[in-house]
Amino acid sequence: MLRSTDRVTAAALLALLALGCVSAASAKPPSTDRLVAAIKAKNFSALSEALSVKGLDVNTPDSSRRLPLVEAARSRDVRAVSALLEQGALARVSDGTTTPLHLALLAQGAAAAPMARLLLAHGADPTAKDKSGATARSLVPAASAASKELSEMLKQWEARGAMAFEDAPGDWLREEREGAAYFWNPATGESRWSAPPSCAWQRVTVQGHPIKYVNSLTGQETTSLPAALAWARVTAADGSGLWLNWAARVTSAAAATQPPAELPAELAAELAARPNRRWYNTVTREFVYTDPAYATAWRELRDEATGAPYWFNVDSGASVWEVPAELAWAEVVEGGSGSSGAAAAGTTSGRYFHNTVSGEVAWTAPEHSAHAFVEVQGAEAEAAAAAATAATAAGGAELLL
Ligand SMILES: *[C@@H]1O[C@H](CO)[C@@H](O)[C@H](O)[C@H]1NC(C)=O
C-alpha cells in the first residue's frame, strides 16, 4: 500500500513523464514524407529541397512505412540514390520485403550497374535475402552483355567487400562548415555532408592495442589495416612535413596543414606526434610503417580481474593464457641469453634464436618476431620519403604539397 507521500511522488513522477512525452513529441525529427513524394514524382529540385531540411534522418520511413533509399532504387533513379547515400542513407537496409540492391539489380536497364556500384560501395550486401528468400546476387541475369559488368562487380565484392569500390586515399578533403564536417573531392567536384566510405573507417582498440578496423558506414570489418588508414607523417627532403599513404603511395593534398580526411582525429594526432616512425625488417629487407608489435595476429592483453597477461588472436578470436609459439622467440647470445632485440641487426657469431614454446632454433631472426625489426629514423626516413614522393610523381598520381 502506498503512503500518501509516496503517492504524491508518484503523481509528480507521472506528471513529469507526461511532460517528457510532450517535449519528446515537439522535438520529433522531421518526417520523410515530402522526400519520398519527391522521389516518387522524380522531381529532383523537390528532392533537394526535402533533403535540405535541418535534422532530417534519411533512414526514417515515411508515414506509409516506405524507406527513401528503397523508393529511389525502385524508381531506378541513380541521381536520387546517389543524393540519399551522400546524406548518410544506409545501403544495407531492408524494408522487410526487399532491399535497394535487389531493386537495382532487377532494374536491368542502364541504371542497374551504376546504381548497384553505388550501393555496394556504401555497404549493400549481395547475399541479403528478400521476402521470397532470393539473394540480391541471384538476380543478376545469366551471361549476357548487360550482366557482365554486374557479375564483375559481384566478384570484386566477394574478394574485398565494400572496400573494393572505395575511393583512393587522399581523394577526399575534409572541412568544417556551419560547425559540421563537410567532405569534398577536388578531382570530381563531388561534395557531401556525410563521410564517404573511405573516410568512415574507425580503429577499435582494446587496452590500447588495435584489434580491428570497422567502417561505420558500410559495416565492413577487417583485422588488417585498411589502405584508407595507412598514413604516416613524414618529413620530406626539403624539411617540410607531409602525409604519406604508404599503401597507396600517395601524399595528401592537404599536406602540412590538415591531416588526411580518412584519418579519425585520434589516429591523426597519434601519427602526427611521432613523425618518421618506421621499422626495417632485417630478414625481409623491407621498411614498414606499422608497429612490429602487431606483426602477428596476437595481442597481449591483461585480465581485468587478476591483471594476469593473456593473448588474444584478432583473426580467430581465440584467447590463451600461455604465450603463443609465434611470439615466444628469445635471442640467445653465446655465453648467455638476452633480448637485445632490435638493437643488433645482421648476424653475429654465436647468436641464435630459440623458441621457448616449440623448442625450435633459428640462426636468423624469425621474420614476424620483434628481433627482426630495427626502428629507423632521420636521414633514412627522409630518403624513403623522398623515394616514395618520387614514385608518386613517376606514377602520374597527383602530388600536391
Ligand atoms: C518540382 O518541385 C518544385 C519544388 O518543390 C516545384 O516547384 C515544381 O512544380 C515541381 N515540378 C513538377 C514537374 O512537379
PDBQT file of the ligand as one rigid body, heavy atoms in Angstrom, charges set to zero:
ROOT
HETATM    1  C1  LIG A 501       9.095  20.038 -58.639  1.00  0.00    +0.000 C 
HETATM    2  O1  LIG A 501       9.258  20.598 -57.352  1.00  0.00    +0.000 OA
HETATM    3  C2  LIG A 501       9.354  22.018 -57.347  1.00  0.00    +0.000 C 
HETATM    4  C3  LIG A 501       9.739  22.452 -55.952  1.00  0.00    +0.000 C 
HETATM    5  O2  LIG A 501       9.022  21.805 -54.967  1.00  0.00    +0.000 OA
HETATM    6  C4  LIG A 501       8.014  22.591 -57.834  1.00  0.00    +0.000 C 
HETATM    7  O3  LIG A 501       8.072  23.984 -57.821  1.00  0.00    +0.000 OA
HETATM    8  C5  LIG A 501       7.753  22.056 -59.218  1.00  0.00    +0.000 C 
HETATM    9  O4  LIG A 501       6.472  22.478 -59.657  1.00  0.00    +0.000 OA
HETATM   10  C6  LIG A 501       7.818  20.539 -59.282  1.00  0.00    +0.000 C 
HETATM   11  N1  LIG A 501       7.792  20.110 -60.664  1.00  0.00    +0.000 N 
HETATM   12  C7  LIG A 501       6.898  19.229 -61.124  1.00  0.00    +0.000 C 
HETATM   13  C8  LIG A 501       7.024  18.877 -62.556  1.00  0.00    +0.000 C 
HETATM   14  O5  LIG A 501       6.045  18.754 -60.414  1.00  0.00    +0.000 OA
ENDROOT
TORSDOF 0
